[in-house]
Amino acid sequence: MEICGINFKKKNKPKNSLIRLSEVMRRTGYGRTSIYRKMEDGSFPKSLKLGGPPKDPNEFDSRAIAWIEDEVDQWIESRIEDRVII
């Protein structure tokens, strides 16, 4: 899709790397609470647990989470498209 001379098509393969909360906040300009609220109402990509469920309840439970970089990038691009269209 091209709008005002800006090409919004993805030419590269999707970025399957993971980014942590600090990077998501830096890229979006949103704070932690806003990101979690938007995830809850379905207007922002969901995070995923990095540690997975513990097999043994006595083991350390990793609470680390991250976002798929490509999903966050697509969300940012959709915000730009919305602004250009309006």
Secondary structure, DSSP 8 states (H G I E B T S, - for coil): -EETTEE----S-----EE-HHHHHHHH---HHHHHHHHHTTSS---EESS---SSTTS-----EEEEHHHHHHHHHHHHHHHHH-
